[in-house]
């Protein structure tokens, strides 16, 4: 197959960010398919260019995007990517299938346009339910715009050959707008057991980041946007400080628009139990996570965010860490059913503080949670298993058409 893969935020293991598209592309290349990836420039590839990355033919179009942008500037960025990526896409020849992965919803529009103008069939991958996600977080409020976007969403699903959802909740949202059940499936985000794995902490990492291994270190890593609800962790840290529980330390790795606010709160509360380590490539993040005692995944308390399939959850499973979640969706179900951590109320940061005090010295329980996390990452969510599942879908669709 000659596959045109469209992902605005394509990243490799050498860059911070999610690498799902990289691993899927690697599986497709391994099977003998040709993959052309269209993505936006970033700080690692700041100029428009066409290069081969590990067998993937990557076209970077000049497009600026940042989590720090205002809503208007983000819309401008999305529209710009539509224009530039369509221009590059229409230069390609003999395309057998388009694979378009959101977010944003505009990626689906690109695939829809190519089907109308080039008659190229496409598979659409839903990483977040748009427009429902920006509607619920308050980024989109205009009723006419909401109606228009929902119409586009339905049309993208209807005209696709197949839809892949990253969580059961996303699948429900896709079905809700009238998509036939036999036209979609769930293939969640992936664990990387060969990159995140339990091993003896490296002394140089401990020293480089001034990690206090005598404390119970809880790490949050990844995107630090409004939806992640990270003030929850800061409030829990304050509660621990106020109650003299100085044996718990929270570590942040990543970047996002809320970073200045979080740092201000840490300074305002005079917290010494919070560290911010910045944004780093995957190998460094893996080593820091390995030095920690537990991993936490938080979100704002909104229904749409309960459908999330966060990369950090699956990387934490791979690292063999006890998992803490505050979203009552399917991540809660995973953690509780597989006995690999615990859930805390998203409106009660003191509950997080209380649970950490309760379990920090229970080595038997922590070891059990960690072993279950690792087992789950290897047996169920391994990137090789799930990348193969995606490749199977694409091959099936292409063969049928």
N, C-alpha and C positions, 0 to 999 in steps of 0.2 A: 504493500500500500504506500501511496504518497500522501502523507497526512500533513495538513496545515493546522498547527496548534496555536491558538491565540490565548495568551495570558499576559495581561498588562504588567503583572509584578513577578515575572519569572526570576527565580534566584537559584544559584548553585550552592553546593555545600561550602564553598569558600566565601559565601556572603551571608549576612544576617537575614533571617526570614524563613518562610516556609518553602520546602523543597519538593513538595508533592509532584509538581509538573516535571521536575528534573528526573525523578525516579521512574515515573510513568514513561517518559521519553526514552530513558535508558532501556526499559523493558521492550519498548517498541523497536528500538534500534537493534537490540539483541536478537529479536525475531526476524530481522532482515528488512524492516520497514524503513522508509525515509521520512524523517521528521523535520519540518520547517517550523520553527517557533518565531512568532512575532510578539515582541515585548517592548516595553518602554525603557528608555535609558535610565541609568541610576548612577550612583557615585562610583561604582566599580566599572561601569561602561558608560561614561558620560557623553560619548559622541555617537551619533547615528552611524551604524556600521553593520556589516554582515560577517559573522565569524562562525567557525565550527568549535563547539564546546563539547568534548567527549562524544563526538559522533552526531551531535544535534546541530542542525543548520539554524543558527539564531540570527534573526534580523532585529536590531535595536532601532526603533524610531525615536527621534528627538522629542521627548515629552517629559515635563517636570511634574512630579507629584510628591507631596509630603503630608504626613499625618498632622503637621502643624498648620496646614492651609485652612482658610475659611471655607465655608460651604460653597460660596460663589466660585472661588478659585479652583475648588475640586471639580465642580461642574465643568468649568472651562478646560481643565485637564482631561476630563473624560471625553468631552466633545473633540478635543484636539487629537486624542488617541484614536477615536473613530475615524477621523479624516485621514490621518497618517497611515494607520494600519490597513484601511481599505485600499489606499493607494498602493501599498506594498503587496497586499494580498492579490490584487487584480493583475499584478505582474507575474504571478506564479502560473505554471502550466501543469496540466495533467494531474490535478488534485483529485484524489479518490474520496477523501473525507475531510471535513473540517471538524476539529475538536475545540470548542470554545469553553473556557472556564471562567466563571465569575469569581469575585466581584470586580466591578459593578455590573448592573444589568445591561449597561451599554455594550458589554462584550457580546451578549446575546444578540443585540441589534446588528453588530458587525456580521455575525454568522447568518442572520436572517437576510441581510442585504446581499451577501454572497450567494445565498440560495436563489434569491430573486433575479440577480443579474448574471451569475455564472452557472446556475443550476447545480451548485455543489451541495450535497447533503451534509448535514451536521449533527453532531451529538453535543448536547449542552450539559455542562457540569455546574451544579449549584453549590457554592461554598457558603453562601448566606442568602436568606430569603429576601430578595429585593422585589418591590420597593418596601415590603413590610418592615424590614430592619430600620431604614432611615426614618420611616413614618413613626415607629414606636419610640425611637430615641429623640424625636422632635426635630430632626433635620429637615423634614419635608412636611409642610402644614397646609399648603394651598390645595383645596379640594379638587379643583379642576386638574391640577398637575397629578395628584394622587390617582384620579380616575384614569388619566391618560397613561400613567406608568403601569397601572394594573392591567390595562388593555394590552400594552406592549408585552408585559410579562406573559400573559396568556397566549399571545400570538407566538412568542418565542418557543414556548412549550409545544404548542399545537403544530408548528411547522418543523420542529426537530424530528429526527428519526428516533431519538432516544434521549432520556434525561437521567443523569446520575446525580444522586443526592448524597451529601456527606453525613447525614444523620437521619434517624427515623423521624424526628420532628420536621426536618426539611422535606422529607418524603411526604408527610401529611400535608404540608403547605402546597406542594406541587399537585397532589391529588385533589386538594380542595378547590382548585380553579378548573377542574374538569379533565385533567390529564388521565388517560387510561392507565390502570395499574400495571398492565403488561408492557407499558412503554417506559417504565422507570424502575430504578433499583437503588439500594443504599450501598455505597462503598465508602466507608469512613476514612478519616485521615489516618496516617500511617505511623507506626513506630519504627525506630531505626536501631535495632538491638546491637548492631555492629559499631555504632557511633556513640550512642548513650548506653553505658553498661556499668555494672558495679565493679569497682577495682580499688586498690589501695590509693588513697588520695595523694596527689603529687605535692611534694613539699614546696616546689617552686610556685605552684598555683596558690597555695595557702599564703605564702610570703608576698607574692605579687599583689594579691587583693586584700591582704591583712585580715584573713579569715580567722576568727577565734573558734577553734574546733572544740574548746571546752564548753561552748554554749550549744544550745539546741537551735540549729540554723534552719530556717524555713525560707525556701527560695521561690520567688515569682520571676519568670523570665518570658520575654516575648513582647508583644504589642502593649503599649501603655496609653490607649485611647480612652475616651469617655466611657465607652461601653464596658470596659474592663473593671470599672468600679473599684479602683485601687485605694480610694480613701478609706474603704472598709478595713484594709490591712493597717493603715496608719492609725486608725482609731483603736484597733486591737492592740497595737504597739503602745499607744498612750495608756490604755487600760492596764497593761502589764506593768508599765513604768510606775503608774500611780499606785499600784498594789505591791510594789517592791519585787516583782518577779523579773529580775534582771538576767535570768538564765536563758531567755529566748531571744533570738536575733533574727530579724527579717532582712532578706537580701533581695534587691531588685536588679535584674539585668534586662536591658532592652531600651526602647525609646518610644516616644509618643507625645502627643499634645499636652497630656496631663503632667508631664515630668516637672515643669516649673512649679505648678501648684503643690504637688506632692513634696518637693524639696522645701517649699515655703512652710508647709505644715510641719514637717520634721523639725525645721529650725524654730518655728513658733512654739511648738510643744517641748522643745529642747530634748528631743529624743536621741539617745545614744544607742538604741537597739534597732536602728534601721541603717542599712548600707545601700548606696546606689553605685553600681559598678559600671554603668554605661552599656553601650551596644557593642557586641563582639560577634565574630564569626562562630559557626557551629562547634568547631573543635574546642574552642576556649569555653563556650557555654557548657558543653558536655563535661569538661573537667571541673568547673565550678559546681555544677549540679551534683556531681559525684561526691564533692566534699560536704554536701549538706545532708540534713537528717530527714527532711520532708519537703514536698513541693505543694504549692497552693495555686489553684486556678479560680479566679474570681470574676464575677460579672455583675453589672447592674441588675436589680431585681425587676426585669421586664420579661413578659411571656416569650417574646421573639428570641431572646438570648438563651432560653432554655433549649433551643434547637442546635446550639453551636457544637462544632466538632473541632475543638482547639488543638493545634499542633503541640502545645506545651504539655497537654495531658498525655499524649502518646509518647513523647520524648521522656516524660517523667516515669511512665510505666517501664520503658526500656531501661532507664537508669536504676530500676528496682527500688523506687522511693515510695514511701507511704504518701497517698494522695489526699489532699484536702480540697473539697469543692463547696461552693456556696450557691450553686445553681441547681434548681430542683427538676431539671430535665433529665435527659438520658445519661449525662455524665454522673449524676447522682445514682442512677440505676446501676451503672457499671461499677462504681466504687463500692456500693453496698452489696450488690449481688455477688461480686467477685471477691469481696472481703479484702480490699487493698487500700483502705483508708476510711475517711468519714466525711459527712456532710455537716455544714453549719448554716444556721439561719442567716440569709443575706442582709437582714435588717438588724442583726444583733452581733456587732463585732466583739462584744464581751463574751459571747459564746465561743468564739474562736480562741480567745485568750484562756478561757476556762478549760477548754479541751486540750490545749497545748500544755497547760500546767498538769493536767490529769495524766496525759500519756507520755510525757517526755522521758520518764525513767522506766517505762514498761518495755524493756528491751525485747521480751518475748513477743509481745503484740506487734511492735514496730518491725521486727524481723519477719513475722508472718505476713504482714501487709506488704513489705518489700518483696518477698519471694513471690507472692501472688501477682504483684504488679509485673515483675519480670516474666513470669510464666505467661501471663496474658499477652504481653508484647510480642513474645516469640511465637506463641501458638495461634493467636487470632489476628493481631494487627500488624504483623511484620510487613515491611514495605515490599518485599518480594512477592508475598502472597497477594496483597491488595493491588499492586501494580499489574500483576498478571490478570487479576479480575477485570481491571479497566481495559487492558489490552484485548482480553477475550470479547468484551462488549463491542469494542471498536471493530474488531475483525468480523464479528457476527453481523453487525450492521452493514459493513462494507460488502460482505459476501451476499447478503440478502438483497442488496440494492444493485 
